[in-house]
Amino acid sequence: MSKEDYWELLRKEVIDEGLCTQCGTCVGLSKGKLRFEEKKGIPLPTLVEEKNSSDIEKSCYSGCPARYCSYPKLNRFVFKKEPKNWIPGITKASHIGYATDEKIRRNGASGGVITAMLVHLLQTKKITGVICLKMGAKVPYKAEPVVAKTEEEILACSQSIYSVTPVNTILEKSAKEKGPLAYVGLPDQVASIRKLQQQGHPSAANIKYVFGPYTGTQMYFEAIQSFLRSHSVKSEKEIVSLQYRAGEWPGYLQIKLKDGRVLKAEKFYYNYLIPFFITSSSLQVADFTNELTDISVGDAWSPKYESIKKGFSVVLARSEQGIELLREMEGKKSLSLEKISLKDALDMHGHMIDFKKRGSFIRNSWKKSSPDYGYQPQNIARSRIAVEFVLAAVFFTGKLRIARWVVEHLPLKIVGPCFNTLRLRWKNASKSTKRKGLWETKFIITEKKE
Ligand SMILES: Cc1cc2nc3c(=O)[nH]c(=O)nc-3n(C[C@H](O)[C@H](O)[C@H](O)COP(=O)(O)OP(=O)(O)OC[C@H]3O[C@@H](n4cnc5c(N)ncnc54)[C@H](O)[C@@H]3O)c2cc1C
């Protein structure tokens, strides 16, 4: 039998079907044979011309989380059991928290919890480094995956990056580290790491701790380019520094330019770009709370914390070593943690949980070929499917060149607040349908038992 062409499989089943989530694994494990190339603003893995595709190793395909990614199987591998509740995944404890080190808290995207955990693990010598994203590592407007090995390097990697950044392209390099390492990634990137660990692949063997942000929506870099154009800045090369969550929580987009100008947009105003530049992966992946991590962290959206500002995170501990870490840090007073019920923690994000745990499954069911997560909602009400048609129309319109042109030519002072008002109105109008039956949704296991 001739050798399987794994590039051909990946191309046919994932890339050509529009399922690639840009996790970066295939490129990272390809020994330079694959690279990301932008096609119509979307970065996609591409064969480097002169390289022979039959040499692409199996893990580039088997580590891909986009088409086949059995959550029941991965849960059994990571946590030795399947979740009772598929909405949050396995959760041992839920908290509201923040880093007590004011600098870490202020620099963080929400409460600085992820950065504080990484610093603690390094200080206590439980890890030798962290795979995370550093803004401006090569060019000021882009983030790159790095292995941060000092406290300063970890601090320089705090904050959220809302443009697509394939973390797992670093795997070949990070595999050379003795470790143990910690890893921070989005849900699809984490799922790929877990797949590789389950397969016993050496590239992920040195990763001991896995953390990750909740992940609602992400945008293509074109969103930043559009934002620049709407301020009459022609190229991203004019950028000196870019922060997606600058200033006090919840923060604002801040872009400093070579000519000394500083462009700012409040987080909720900058969100007007979401319908125009949302990634297909945000619409596809059903995991919002980063279910395969040891600890996952999101913004603590609640009027109580939002009125205090400063920065608060919602923190879900999923594994025993996750729980131990939180206990240790609480003991050392490096994290402030207040226990809350899982229900209260999830209630803060009902809208996004619905967007993923029902919305993603509806959207995926409309595709010719869709991801196989090994589980799915048993039944989704027709009224909820109708809501998804409205959203699909919004995203379809947002992709049109004319719509993007119009929004670019309207002043942000008007677009930002208008978008925010429309968003809140839509949220309120669709709330009852979106919440109806959400917490009672029954999920069925669809994976084929081996
Ligand atoms: C694309 C994206 C979408 C999000 N959507 C939501 C949402 O809808 N609701 C919500 O509550 N929270 C969301 N979050 C999470 C939130 O923005 C914070 O990341 C989270 O609350 C952790 O805050 P922190 O202060 O503890 O993290 P920090 O201490 O600031 O540390 C953040 C860590 O995450 C890493 N990181 C940042 N961006 C990325 C990325 N793109 N890929 C991989 N690693 C990254 C950094 O390198 C750093 O190590 C999102 C985050 C991202 C990146």
The ligand as an SDF file (V2000), in Angstrom:
LIG
                    3D

 53 58  0  0  0  0  0  0  0  0999 V2000
   -9.7840   35.6930   21.2670 C   0  0  0  0  0  0  0  0  0  0  0  0
  -10.3040   35.8110   22.6690 C   0  0  0  0  0  0  0  0  0  0  0  0
  -11.6720   35.8790   22.8940 C   0  0  0  0  0  0  0  0  0  0  0  0
  -12.1660   35.9810   24.1990 C   0  0  0  0  0  0  0  0  0  0  0  0
  -13.5230   36.0140   24.4050 N   0  0  0  0  0  0  0  0  0  0  0  0
  -13.9990   36.1200   25.6630 C   0  0  0  0  0  0  0  0  0  0  0  0
  -15.4010   36.1970   25.9090 C   0  0  0  0  0  0  0  0  0  0  0  0
  -16.2070   36.1820   24.9810 O   0  0  0  0  0  0  0  0  0  0  0  0
  -15.8230   36.2930   27.1980 N   0  0  0  0  0  0  0  0  0  0  0  0
  -14.9470   36.3060   28.2480 C   0  0  0  0  0  0  0  0  0  0  0  0
  -15.3720   36.3840   29.3850 O   0  0  0  0  0  0  0  0  0  0  0  0
  -13.6200   36.2340   28.0450 N   0  0  0  0  0  0  0  0  0  0  0  0
  -13.1240   36.1450   26.7810 C   0  0  0  0  0  0  0  0  0  0  0  0
  -11.7820   36.0890   26.5710 N   0  0  0  0  0  0  0  0  0  0  0  0
  -10.8940   35.9720   27.7480 C   0  0  0  0  0  0  0  0  0  0  0  0
  -10.4660   37.3090   28.3270 C   0  0  0  0  0  0  0  0  0  0  0  0
  -10.2090   38.2410   27.3130 O   0  0  0  0  0  0  0  0  0  0  0  0
   -9.1700   37.1240   29.1520 C   0  0  0  0  0  0  0  0  0  0  0  0
   -8.1940   36.5050   28.3530 O   0  0  0  0  0  0  0  0  0  0  0  0
   -9.3870   36.2410   30.3400 C   0  0  0  0  0  0  0  0  0  0  0  0
  -10.3630   36.8140   31.1640 O   0  0  0  0  0  0  0  0  0  0  0  0
   -8.0770   36.0480   31.1370 C   0  0  0  0  0  0  0  0  0  0  0  0
   -7.7280   37.2600   31.6920 O   0  0  0  0  0  0  0  0  0  0  0  0
   -6.4260   37.3680   32.5940 P   0  0  0  0  0  0  0  0  0  0  0  0
   -6.3080   38.7990   33.0000 O   0  0  0  0  0  0  0  0  0  0  0  0
   -6.4260   36.3090   33.6140 O   0  0  0  0  0  0  0  0  0  0  0  0
   -5.2950   37.0090   31.5140 O   0  0  0  0  0  0  0  0  0  0  0  0
   -3.8430   37.6190   31.4060 P   0  0  0  0  0  0  0  0  0  0  0  0
   -3.1690   37.5690   32.7200 O   0  0  0  0  0  0  0  0  0  0  0  0
   -3.9040   38.8930   30.6670 O   0  0  0  0  0  0  0  0  0  0  0  0
   -3.1500   36.5040   30.4900 O   0  0  0  0  0  0  0  0  0  0  0  0
   -3.6470   36.1980   29.2260 C   0  0  0  0  0  0  0  0  0  0  0  0
   -2.8680   35.0150   28.6970 C   0  0  0  0  0  0  0  0  0  0  0  0
   -3.5340   34.5420   27.5270 O   0  0  0  0  0  0  0  0  0  0  0  0
   -2.6120   34.4740   26.4520 C   0  0  0  0  0  0  0  0  0  0  0  0
   -3.3490   34.8450   25.2340 N   0  0  0  0  0  0  0  0  0  0  0  0
   -3.9080   36.0340   24.9490 C   0  0  0  0  0  0  0  0  0  0  0  0
   -4.5000   36.0160   23.7600 N   0  0  0  0  0  0  0  0  0  0  0  0
   -4.3090   34.7850   23.2750 C   0  0  0  0  0  0  0  0  0  0  0  0
   -4.6740   34.1530   22.0630 C   0  0  0  0  0  0  0  0  0  0  0  0
   -5.3230   34.8080   21.0970 N   0  0  0  0  0  0  0  0  0  0  0  0
   -4.3070   32.8860   21.8660 N   0  0  0  0  0  0  0  0  0  0  0  0
   -3.6140   32.2080   22.8140 C   0  0  0  0  0  0  0  0  0  0  0  0
   -3.2370   32.7540   23.9920 N   0  0  0  0  0  0  0  0  0  0  0  0
   -3.5850   34.0290   24.2030 C   0  0  0  0  0  0  0  0  0  0  0  0
   -1.5290   35.4850   26.7870 C   0  0  0  0  0  0  0  0  0  0  0  0
   -0.3070   35.1520   26.1540 O   0  0  0  0  0  0  0  0  0  0  0  0
   -1.4570   35.3900   28.3030 C   0  0  0  0  0  0  0  0  0  0  0  0
   -0.5880   34.3810   28.7090 O   0  0  0  0  0  0  0  0  0  0  0  0
  -11.2600   36.0170   25.2840 C   0  0  0  0  0  0  0  0  0  0  0  0
   -9.8900   35.9600   25.0520 C   0  0  0  0  0  0  0  0  0  0  0  0
   -9.3950   35.8560   23.7670 C   0  0  0  0  0  0  0  0  0  0  0  0
   -7.9080   35.7820   23.5240 C   0  0  0  0  0  0  0  0  0  0  0  0
  1  2  1  0
  2  3  1  0
  2 52  2  0
  3  4  2  0
  4  5  1  0
  4 50  1  0
  5  6  2  0
  6  7  1  0
  6 13  1  0
  7  8  2  0
  7  9  1  0
  9 10  1  0
 10 11  2  0
 10 12  1  0
 12 13  2  0
 13 14  1  0
 14 15  1  0
 14 50  1  0
 15 16  1  0
 16 17  1  0
 16 18  1  0
 18 19  1  0
 18 20  1  0
 20 21  1  0
 20 22  1  0
 22 23  1  0
 23 24  1  0
 24 25  2  0
 24 26  1  0
 24 27  1  0
 27 28  1  0
 28 29  2  0
 28 30  1  0
 28 31  1  0
 31 32  1  0
 32 33  1  0
 33 34  1  0
 33 48  1  0
 34 35  1  0
 35 36  1  0
 35 46  1  0
 36 37  1  0
 36 45  1  0
 37 38  2  0
 38 39  1  0
 39 40  1  0
 39 45  2  0
 40 41  1  0
 40 42  2  0
 42 43  1  0
 43 44  2  0
 44 45  1  0
 46 47  1  0
 46 48  1  0
 48 49  1  0
 50 51  2  0
 51 52  1  0
 52 53  1  0
M  END
$$$$
